[in-house]
Amino acid sequence: MSAPANVGVVGLAAMGASLARNLARHGNAVAIYNRHYSRTEKLMEEYGDEGAFYPAKTVKEFVDLLERPRTAIIMVKAGSATDAVINELAEYMEPGDIIVDGGNAYFKDTIRRERELRAKGLHFVGMGVSGGEEGALLGPSMMPGGSDESWERLKPILESIAAKATDGEPCVMHVGENGAGHFVKMVHNGIEYADMQLIAESYDIMRRGLNMTPDEIGGVFESWNKTDLDSYLIEITAEVLHKKDPRTGKPLVDVIVDHAGMKGTGTWTVQTALELGVPVTGIAEAVFARGLSDQNVLREMAQQNPFAGPDGHIDLGDLSREEFIGQIRNALYASKIIAYAQGFNEISVAARTYGWNIDMAHLARIWRAGCIIRAQFLDRISEAFESGQADVSLLFAPYFKSGIEHSEADWRSVVATSAKSGLPAPVFSSSLAYFDGLRAKRLPAALTQGQRDLFGAHTYGRVDMPGAYHILWATPEQNEVKISD
């Protein structure tokens, strides 16, 4: 008797259960397994009539339900739990079978796992899945890495369940070898951190600086979502701001503790950028902003022992409130472009470093639907990469260069006004500083390198001749010597 399932899902928490249901709804025969069988029973009781499910009580039974060559997708917590499930599956699987990790794994772990399983004749695919529980059920954006052979076999399955862009293109692509899929999902999440923090800073400036209500600010975001800021995050921001707490009737945002959690991908994005030497200042400040929100003792001490300074109220002077809100919109747009440009720069450098042939234009297209950072201007990003205009950076593509230049004065006004009013705007500010750093013909790094040469003999280059040089600082003459060509 042949095995009945063409694909299997291990791990039936919110994401895994939704993905399994999505697969079954689209004509796949799906083997399902969870360490605690009660979750498997729950899925069968509530959704068993949605398609062809084949429940298993053990890993061996699960593997036996899969037709050869087998395809198993694991949706479990990143880290040791992932390794444990992989090892259990590998014990019963055979050469040519595929294990797909659909969790938010660290890409270097994925590189290691792919290498270890390849030595056993198994295919391992690290696949980023974006869209949350709803996306997993209704159509996520997916970023699988791994071998070409594994992609050819996974392609029809994944395309059947992927989100579809407005032109009908499935939001899934083969990103590249080994850890490429999890790498781009990591950076996707880093961009998401920056985007969310920019929205939060915009809200804070309007709420505390302009004394607007959540409902009023929700209306502003609704209007922005009809412009080139059209995106999923702007859309849901309006929904959150309009929501009333069912217990108290207050705005929901006012009863939520102002502590933003993290699961690691934003931090990994920044750590990896540091390793690669790629500045991702907007993403980094967004990560640090979440970290500051969690510094309860420090923040409480600042309330008990307040520092002198402005109270956050904005004096608009000759500007109307509507005019300043328009400036905030432009500052948000310009900073958002910076965040995407920095993220794509990190992907480009990593692709060269790790030997991944990543189609950047295609990557932008698969983020147009299903994923959290889906936005109207992803089509423009794709066009910029296809035309070669974004080969150095997205910022030099005419569409985005023009957008930043149009927004620049307002961007500066918002950053300056926020600083003068005592309103923290770390991603607005750092994004503008990055932009000005790019504009500067000469940075103060020359002084830094001179300092490094004095205290550590780190040498320096000259603007007028090649080679590495050092000043003999400790000698009376302090002569310059050439260290190398």
N, C-alpha and C positions, 0 to 999 in steps of 0.2 A: 504494500500500500504506500503510495507516494505521500510525502508530507504536504499538508494542505495550505500552509501560509507562505506567501512570497516575501513577507517582511515581518520583523518582530520589533516590539518596543519593550525595553527593560526600564522600570521606574515609572510608577503611575501616580506620582504627585501631580500638581496642577498642570505643569507643562507637558509631562509625559502622557497623561491621560488625554489631554486635548489633542496632542499630536497623533496618538493612536486612533482617536475618533476621526480626525481629519483624514487619515490614511484609509480607514474603513469606509468613510463616506464617499471616497473617490475610487471605489472599486477594488481596493487592495484587500487581500486576505491577511489579517494581522494577528500574529501570535503575541500574547501579552503576558508579562511576568512582573511581579513585585515581591520583594523580600517578605513583606507581610501580606499574606494571601487575602486578607480582609479588603485591601484596596482593589485587588483584582475582582473580588466578588462584587464590590460596590459599583465598579465600572460596568460589569455585566448586568447588574440589576437595573441600573439607571439608563444605560445607553446600549445595551446588548443588541437592541433591534436596529441600530443605525448601520450595521454592516456585518461583515464576516469576521468575528473575533474568535480566537482560539486560546483560551486561558490555560496557563501552566502553573503547577504548584512548585516545581523545581527547575533549576537551570537546565538540567539534562533534558527534562520533558520539553522545556521551551525550545532548546536547540533542535530536538527531534521533530518539532512541529514545522521547522523551516525547510523549504525546498532547497536543494543544492543547485548552485553554490549559494550559501546562506547569506542573508543580510539582516543584521541586528542593530537597532538604534538604541543607544543607552541614554537615558535622561535622568541622571542622578547628580548629587552634589559633587562639585569639583574637589579634587584632592585625593585623599586615600580611598574614599568610597568609590571613585571612578576606577582606580587601580584594582580594587578588590573585585569589582564586577567584570572588568576586562579579563582578569586572571581566571575567574570562574568560567566565563564564556570560552576562553582560549583552550581550556582543558578539554572541552567537548567538540570544539570546532575543528575543521579540516583545512588543509591548504587551499587557497582560493576563496575562502569565505571572507566576508567583510564585517568589521565592527565599526560602527559610526558613533562617535561621541558628540551628542548634540547639546552638551552643557557648556557653561562658560569656563572652559579650562584655560590655564595659562599655556601660551603657545609653545614654550620650551618643553613643558611636560608632554605636549602633543608630539613634538619632534622626537622625544625620547621613546614614547610609546609606539610611534610608527616604526621606528628603527627596530625595536625589540620584537614587534609582531611580524615585521617583514622577515626577520631571521627565522620565524616559525612557518613562513609561507602564507601568513594571513595578511589581508589588507586592513589598514587602519585609516579612518577618515575623521579628522577633527572638523566639525561643522558648526559654525556660528549660526544660531537661530534667533532672529529678532522679531519682536511683535508681542511679546508677553503671552499670557494665557489665551487671550482673545486671538492673537495672531496665529498661535499654534493650532487653534481650532478652525479658524476661518481662512487662513492663508498667511504664513509667515514669509519673511525674506530670509533666505538661507545662503550660507557661504561655506560650502564644503571644500576642504583641501584634499590631499591624498593623490594617489596615482591616477593616470589617465584611464587605466582599465577599470578601476573602481568607479570613476565618474561615469563611464559609459554604461555601467550596469545600474548605477543609482539614478541616472538622469531621468528616465521615464517615471520613476516613483516620485522623485522630488518635484519634478515639473507638474505632476498631477495634483499636488497639494499646495504649491507655492502661491503666494499672492500674485495677482496679475495687475500690471500697470495699465494705464488708460488705453495704451495701444495694444494691449493683450499680451505683452511679453511677460513670461514667467519671471518672478523675482528670485531667481536662483542661478548661480554660475559656478563653474569649477574655478576656484580662485588660484590654486597653484599646489605645489607639492607639500607634503608633510604638514607643518604648522601654519601654512598660509591662511587657511580658513579661520582658524581661531585668532590669528593675529589681526585680520581686518575686522573681525567682530569686536575684538578688544578696542581698537581705535574707534570704531563706530560708537562704542559706549563712551569713550573719552570725549568725542564730539558731542554726544548726548549730554554729558555732564556740563560742558561749556554752554550749550544751548539752553539748558534748564536754568543754569545760574544767571545767564543774561536776562532771561525772562523774569527770574526772581528779583534781580536788581532793578529792572524796569518797574515791577510791581512795587518794590520798596520805595523807590523815588516818588511814585505817584501816591502811595499810601501815606507815608510819613512826611514826605516833602511837600506834597500838594494837598494833604488831608482829604483824599478821595476815599469813598467807600469801596468795599470789594465789588459790589454790584456795578458801580460806575467804572471801575477798572476792568471788570469782566466785559463790559460794553466796549471799552477801548480795544481790548484784545480781539473781540469779535470783528470790529471794523478792520483791524490790522490783518486779520485772516482773509480779507478780501483783496489784499494787495500782494506784492511780491514776497511778503512774509508768510504767506499761506503755508501752513504746515500742521502736522498732527499735534505737536507740542503746544503751538499757539491755540489751536482748537480746544484741547483739553484744559488749558489754563483758564479759558473763559468759563468752561463748564464747572471747574473747581471753585472759581470765584463767585459764581452765581448760586452755588449749593448752600443750603441752610442746614445747620445741625438739627437732626430730627429730635434731639432731646431738649435743646434749649431755644431753638429758633434763631440762634445767632449765626453769623456767617461761619461756615464750617472751617475756613482757614483760620479763624480766631480761636478755635478750640483745639487745634492740632498743635502739639508741642513743637517748638521750632528747632528740631533736631533732625537733620537729613542723614539717613543711613547710607552705607556703602557696602558693596559686596566684593570689591577688589579690582574690577576691570579698569576703573578710572586711575587707580593707583598704579596698576601695571602699565598703563599707557604712558604715564609720566616717567616711571622708572626706566622703561624701555627707551623712551625718547632721550633720556639722559645718557644711557649706554650708547645710543646711536649718534649722539651729538646734535640732535634736532630740537630746536626750541619750540615747545608747545605751551607757550605762556598762558594762553586763555584756558586751556584744559587744566593746567597745573593749578591756577588760581581757583578754578571751580572745585577741584579736589580739596584744596586747602580751606575753602569756604565751608565745605561740609565738615571738615575736621574741626574748624573753629566752632561750628554749631554744637559740637559734642563736648566742648571744653566747659563743662558745667561749673566747676569750682572757680576757674579763672573768670568766667562771665559773671558769676554771682559776686565775686570779690569786686569786680568793676562796678556793680550796681550798689554795693554797700559802701564803697569808697570811690564815688564818682570823680572822674577827671573833668577839669574845666574844658569847655569847648562849646561849639554850636549845638543846638538842640534838634537839628534835622529839618527844621522848617526852611523852605525855599522862598527867598524874596525874588519874585519874578521881574521886578523893575518895570520896564516898558513892555515886556512880553505878556501876551494873554496866556491863560492856562492851556488853551487849545494849541497855541503856537509851541509852547514848551513840550507838550505831549508829542507833537510832531517831531521835535528834536530828539526826544527819547526813542521814537520809532526809528529814526535814521541812525542813531547811535547803536541800537540793537541790530539793525540790518548790517552795518559796517562791521561790527564786532562778530556777528555770525559768519560773515564771509571769512574773517581772519581765522576763526575756529576751524572751519572746514578746510581752509588752505593749509593750516598747520597739520591737521590730521592727515590729509592726503600727502603732504610732504613726508610725514613719518612713514606712511605706507611705501612711498617711492624709495626712500632710503633703505628700508628693511628689505624690500624686494631685491635691490642690488646686493645687499649684504648676505642674504640667505639664498640667493639664486632663484627667486620666485618670479615667474613671468606673469605679472598681474595686469590684466586689462583694466586700466583705471576708468575708462569711459563706460565699460560694461558694468563695473562695480557701482558707479554712480547710478546707473539705470536700475540695478536690482534693489536699490534703496528707495525707489520712487513709491513703493507700496509695501504694505505689510510690516515695515520696520518702524521703530520709534522716531527716528530722525527724518522720516519721509517729509519732503518739502517740495514746493513748486520749483525751486531753482535747481533741483538735481538734474533736470533736463539740460539746463544751461551748463552745469558742470560737465556733464557727459559730452556735450557739444564742444566745450573748450578743450577737453582731452583728445577728442577725435580729430580736431583741427590742428593739434599741436600747439595751440595757444597757451596751454597750461603745462607745457613740458618742464619749465623751471618752477613755476608756482602758479596756482590758480589766480593769484592776485594780478598777474600780468595779462590775463585774458581780458580783452576790451570790455566785455559786458560787466565783469566784476570790478575792473579798474575804474570804469565810469561810475559804478554804483558807490564805490568808496569815495571817489573824488566829490560826487554829489552830496555825500553824507558827512564829509570831513568836518566842516565848520560846526554843524550841529553836534557831532560826536564830541568835539573839543568842548563845546558849551556845556554839554551834559556832564562830562568828566569834571570840568572846572567847578560847575555849580554844585555838584555832589560833594566835592572835596571841601568847598567853602561852607557848605551847610552841615557837614559832619555826617554825611550818608556814605557808607562803604559801598564802593562799586569796583571790586577788584578785577573782574573780567573786562568790564568796559575800559578801565584804566590800563591794565596790562596789554590789552589788545591794541590800544592806541600807542602805547610805548613801543610795542613790536613794530607797528607800522612806521613810526617815526625813526626807529632804528634802521629799518630798511631804507628809508629816505636819506639818511645821513651819509654824505660822501666819506666822512671820516668819523669813526667812533672813538671814545676815550680808551679803547682797549690798548692803544699804544702806551698809555701811562701805566696801565695794569701790567703789561709785559715788561716795561722798564723796572717796575717794582719787583717783579718776579726775578728779573736778572740780577738785581742788587741783592736780594735776600737769599736767592737760591741758585744763582748761576744758571738760570734756565735758558739763556741766550735770547736773541731777538733777530728778526729780519729787518733789512733796510729798504727804504722806498727807492733808493737810487742805484743799488747793485745787488746781485744775488748772493746767497750764502747765509750762514748763521753766525752771529757776532755776540761778543761778550765784553763788557767793560770790567777792567781789573779794579773794582771798586775799593779794595782794601789797600791798594798801593798809592803812594803820594801822587803819582802822575795820572792815575785813573785812565790809562790808555785803553783803546779798543783793540781787541784781537779777533781775528777771524777763526772760528771754530771748525767750520766745514763748508764745503761748496754746496 
